[in-house]
Each structure stands twice: as C-alpha cells, then as structure tokens.
Amino acid sequence: MSWYVYIAESRFKHFYTGITNNPELRILKHNSGKGSQMAAQQGPFVLVYVSKEFSDKSTARRREAQIKKWTKEKKEKLIKGEWN
C-alpha cells in the first residue's frame, strides 16, 4: 500500500499536515466533519500539497513529523515547489 503526506489549507488559512493512502478521500472526510477535531473546527479544507509516494506508513509518518515542525513560510515554499 502506498502512503502520502498531505497538506490541507483551512478556511482560516491554517495548514493541516497528515498522512493517508488516499489524499482526495481524506479531504472529503475532513470536510464532512470526520477525522481530527481540528479538521471539524477549521474546515472546509483545500488540498494544497501531496508528497511523493512512500512505500510504508512509518516513512510517511517520519516525513509528516518533520513537516509539522516547519514554519508556515517553509510549508508555503514546499507547496509552491521551492523546497524539497
């Protein structure tokens, strides 16, 4: 199974970073109020970034943790393709 790190932008311009094996379905779940509590409060969301494919969940989880520590500015550069 393939895993992806995704970034979704809330209506308040906050970023939510997570992992999933189906980014589009995950955004639909966030926008329906299912998923995290933050997603239910901050939605609706727009999917703004999907990573390369990871072959295992633990590698995707490590990348997610790394990105979550980044500043908003660094995340914006990643979304724009200006940061690896």
N, C-alpha and C positions, 0 to 999 in steps of 0.2 A: 504494500500500500504506500502511496506517495503522500508526503506531508508538505505543507506550505506555511510560511509565516505571512501574515497579512496585517495591513494597517487600514483601519477604517476611520473616517473623519465624522465626528458628530455634528449635529446642527449648531452646536456651540463652538465649533472649530477645535475641539479636543481630539486627540488621536487615541485610538484603542488598538493595541497590538495583541495579536493572538496567534494560535496555530490551529490548523484544520486540515482535513483531507479533501475538503470541497469548499473553497472560498465563497463562491456565489451562494451556495445553500446556507453557509454560516451567516452571511449578511442578512439573508431573508429571515433567519431565526432571530438574529439580533433585532431586526426591525419589527418583528412580531411580538417582541417583549420577552422572548425566551432567551436563555443564555445567562450572561452575568447580570448582576444587579445594576452595575454601572451602565450597561447597554440599555437596560429598560428605562433608566432615568435620563440618559443622554441622547437617545435615538430621535429620529431615524439616522442611520449611518449610510455613508457612501464609501464603497471600497476604493481606496486610492493607491494601494500597493499590494502586490503579491510577489513573494520571493521566487527564486528558482525552486525546483523540486528537490525535496530531501527524501532519501530512501527509508529513513527511520524517524520515529517520533522523538527520540532523545536528542538527535542532532538538531531537529527543528526547534525543540524546546530550548536548547542552549542558545540558538540564534535569537529566538524570541526574548530570552532573558537579557541578552546583550543589547538588543534594540530598545527594550523598555528602559534601560539606564541612560539612553541618549537624551540630549536636549531636544526640544521641539525643532530647533533650527537644523540640527543634524538629521532628524527624521524627515524634514521637508526636503533636504538635499537628496536623501535616499529616494524619496518618492519621485523627485524630478530626474533621477538618474545621474546625479552629480556626486554620488558617494557609493562606494561598494560596501 
